[in-house]
Amino acid sequence: MSDSHQHQRSFASANRGHATEEAIYTRRVLRFTLGIGLAVAVSAIWAWPLAFIVPVFVAKFLVDRQEPTIQTVYELLISMICTIGLAWLVSFGPTHYPMVLLPLLAMMMLWGYYLFSDPKWNFFATIFIVATLLLPYLSLLQPGAAIMVGVGLSFSGVVAVAIFALLHALLPDLSPKKEQLADAQQSHDERTHEAFRALIIAFPVICFFYFLEISGALLTMIFIAILSLQAAGAKSIKVSLFLLVTNGIGGALAVVFYNLLTIVPEIQFYIGMSMLAALFFGQKIYADPAKAPLYAGILSALLVVVGSTASSTDKDVTVNFYLRILQLFLVGVYMIFASFFLESRDWKFLKKRNSL
């Protein structure tokens, strides 16, 4: 009886272990779907400046981090201080001196790119890079707008962290192994090398927009800033092609998404469609972690393009939507060109120094 009872307990334990794996997957997909739906609902209903970034931040948290930690709150607090401080600084006129502003911009971008490769500072670096590019440019085009947008970006971070924490409180992760944020896998030289490559890819376009003061380029600048680091590694051309594919698929889905919204212009339908997309991509992300960046990239492109269009108050909403799709495509093409240019050069300062 004792042996039989022990066998039954072992069998039940094995079954619970097998069920737990399925439960972990189901719980994560459900949390991802509800999180994106809630983020889209909050950002669409209140529609503060840069509210459309909230779903992208929430998706990034739910995929990259297993549970909320004090590090997340710490990153958020520092990013808010830096964002508001930068917005206050550029409101006092340094944007009128490009020979001073652009080198300072390059230094801040380089620091942001360096931090981006550290999992512990990835979220802070994302907000910092966006703020670094967005706020001085807005101050140049619309003096006085930087403070408002800086507060909006900071508030988007607060809302994203709150949604992330709420979803984990309601649906805690079932995995017995609580993964903490690891240290950066790359050496200091490797991170510096990739940060410089990312800066070289992104900075020429940033200078182009700043000198010509091209309006409507904010979304393009955000995409180039965030994607340039991903295209800065050893296989930059292949990664750039990958980014072109993800942006293309995300843009095509955004066209379908947008046309459905024009037929049924109801916020409930918008939220439902977003949750359906999150359910589909969430299943792909958690079922195949190796391809998670592909699916996350497609979903991010979809959320940003549709979200920025849905929050737009311009009369020519349709025209602006297709301009955003064109911007996505041009970003992908530019990434391929810039990556090919870098790999065809034999610049010693771009070579990694960790070969010894």
N, C-alpha and C positions, 0 to 999 in steps of 0.2 A: 504493500500500500504506500509505503514511504517513497519507494522508487517511482511508482506510478504517479504519485502526487508531484514529485520533483520533476518528472518528465512533462507533466501537464503545465507546471509553472514555467519551465524552460520554453515550451512550445508557445505559451501565451505571451511570454516576454519577447520571443522572436516575432510573433505576430504584431505586438505593439510597436516593435522597432520598425517593422516594414510599414505599418500604418502611419507611424510618425513621419517617415520620409514623404509619404503622400500628403499627410496633413501639413507638413512644413511647406511643401510646394503650393498646396491649395490656399493656405493662410497667406502666403506672400503675394500670390496673384490677386486674391481678394483685397488685401490691404492696398496693393498698388492701384487696383481699379477704383476703389472707394477714395483713395487719396487724390488721384487725378481728378475724379469727378467733383470732389469737394473743393479742390484748388480752382478748377475752372468755374464752379458756381460762385465762389467768393470773389474771384477776380472779375468776373463778368457783371455781377450785381453791383459792386461798389466802384469798379473801374477807375482807380486812382492812377497816377502816372506810373508807367512800367508795371502795371498789375499783371500783364500777360506773361511776365517772366515767372510768376509764382508756380504754375504747373511744371515748368522746366526744373525749377529748384526742387520741388517736391519729388519729382521723378528721380532726380539725381540722388537725393537723400535715400529714398526707398531702395534704390538699386545698389548704391555704393556702401550704405551703412546699415548694419543689422539692427541697431537700436540707438536711441538718443543717449548721449553722454554729456558730461560737463564740457568737454572739448567743443561740442557743437555750439553750445551757448557762448562759450568763450570766443570762438571764431566769429559768431554773429555780432557780439558786442564790439569787438575790435573793428569789424568791417563797417558797422554803423558809424563808429567814431571817425574812421578814415574817410568814409563817404561824405558825411556831413562836413568834416573839416575841409575836404577837397572842394566841395561845393561852395563853401564860404570863401575859400581862397580865390577860386577863379572868378568869383563875383566882383572882385576888386580890380579887375583890369589886366592881369597878365596875358590874357588871350590876345591883346592888341600888340604883343611883342613876340612874334612867332620864333625869332631867333633865340629867345629865352625859353619860350614855352615848349617847343618841340624837343630840344635836348632833355629837358626835365621830364617830358612825357616818355621819352625813350628809356630813361633810367627807371621810371616807375613801372613801365611795361616789362622791362628786363627783370626787375625784382618780382613782379607778379608771376611771370613765366617760371622763374626759378622755384617759387613756392608752390606753383601748380602741380609740380611733379612729386610733391610730398603729400601722401594721403591725409596727414593730420592738418594740412593747411589748404587743401584743395578747394573747399567751399569759400574760404576767405579770399583766396587768390582769384576765384571766378568773379566774385562781386567787385574786388579791387580792380581787376582789369577792365570790366565793363564800366565802372565809375570813372576810371582814368581816361578812357576814350570818350565816353559819352558827355560828361559834365563840362569839360573845357570847350568841346565842340558846340554844345547847346548854348553855353555862355557867349560864344562867338556869334552864333546866329540870332539868338534871342536873349539879350542881356536881362538878367534877373530870373531866368528860367532854371538855372542850375540848382538853386536851393530847393525849389519845388520838386524837381526830378530827383535830386539827391535824397530828399526825404521819402519820395515814392519808392526808390530803389531799396532804401533801408527798410521801409515798411514791408516791402515784398519779401525781404529776407526774414523778417519777424513772423509774417503770416506763414511762410513756408515751414519754418522751424516749428511753429505752433501746430500746424496740420500734421507734420511728421511725428511730433510727440503725442498728439491726440490719437492718431491711428495706431501707434504702438501701445498706448494705454488701453485702447479698446480691443486691439488684436495683437497681443504680444507675440514675438517670434517664438516658435515651438522648438527651434533647434537647441539641443543640449550644449552645443559649443557656442559661446558668446564671443564672436570675433571682435577684438579690439583693433583700433586703427594701427596699422603697422608703420614702422619707420620707412623712409624712402628707400627703395631697392637699389637705386642708382647712386653712384659715388658723387661727390661734390663736383668733380671735373665733368662727369657725364651730364649732370643737371645744368651746369653752367654752359656746356656745349649746346645742349638742346634749347636752352633759353635764348642764346645768341642767334641760333638758327631761326627760332620762332620770331624773334624781333626783326631779323632781316626779311623774313617773309611778309610780315604784317606792316612794318613801318613805312615802306614806300607808298602804299595805298593810303595810309593815314595822312601822310604829308600831302599827297595829291588832293585829298578831300579838304584838308585844312587850308591850303593855299588858294584853292578855287572856291571854297565856301559853298560846296554843293549841298543843297537842301535835299532831304529825303534819303540821305545816305546813312542814317544812323543804324538801321538794321544790318546793312552791309558791313559796317564797321564792327558791329557786335559779332557777327558770324566769323569774320576774318580773324578777329582777336582771339576768339575761343577755339576756332578750328586750327589756327596756325601752329599751336603747340603740338597737336596731334600729328601734324605733317612735318615735324622737325626731327624725327628720328632717322635711323639708318635706312629704312625702306620708305623714304618720304614720297617717292613717286607712286608706289603702290597704295600707300595710305591716302594720298591725294585723290587717286582714282576711286578709292573706297568712299571718300567723302563726297565726291561728285555723284556716285551712285546713290548714297544715302540721301543727299540733298535732292537729287532728281526724283527719287521715289517719294520722299516726303512732300516735295512740291506737287507731284501728280496727285497724291492722296489729298493734299490741301485743296486742289482744284475741285475734286469730287466733293469733298467736305463742304466747301464754300457754296457750290451750286445747290447742294441739298439744303443748306441754310437759307438760301434765297427763296427756295420753294416753301420751306416751313420756317419762317423767321421767328421762332419762339425760343426763349432761353432754356426751357425744359428740353427741347429737342437738341439744342446745342450741348447741354450737359450730358444727355443720353448718348449722343454720338461720340463725345469725348470719352465717356466710360467704356463704350463699345471698342473704341480704338485702343484704350488702355488695357482692356481685358485681352484683346488679341495679342498686342505686343508684350504685355506682361507674361503671358504664357510662353511666348518665344524667348523672352529674356531669362526667365528662371528655369526653363527646360534645357537651354543650351547656353550656359554662361560664356563659353568661348566666343559665341557670336553676339553676345549681349551688346557690345558697342555698336554693331550694325543696326540692331533693332532700336536701341535707345537713340541713336542718331536720327533715324527716320522719324520716330515719334517726336523728338525735340523740334525738328524742322517743321513738322505738321503743327505742333502746338504753338510755336512762335509765329508762324505766318498767319494761321487762322486767328490766333488770339490777338495779335497786333491789329489785324483787320477788323475784328469784331469790336474792338475798343476804339476804333477810329471814329472821329466826328466829322471827317471831311465829307464833302458832297460827292466827290468822285471816288467812292469807296471801291467800286469794281476795278477802276483803272489802277488805283493804288495797290489793290490785291495782286493783280497780274504783274505790276512793277516789282513787288516783293518776290514773286516767283522768279522773275528774270534776275533779280539780285542774287537769289540762291544759286542759280545756274552759273552766273558770272563769278561768284565766289569760288565754286568748284573748278572752273576753268583756270582762274588765276592761281589757285593752289597748285594745280598740275604744272603750269608754266614756271612758277617760282621754285617749286621743288626740283624740276628738271634743271633750271638755271643753277641752283645751289650744288646739285650733285655733279654737274659738269665742270665745276670750278675746283682748282687745286689750292685752296686757301689754307695755309698752315694753321691759322688761328681758329679754324673751324674743325680741325682734326682733334679727336679725343686724345687726351693725354694720359689715359689710365692703362696703356698697353703694357707698362712695365710691371 
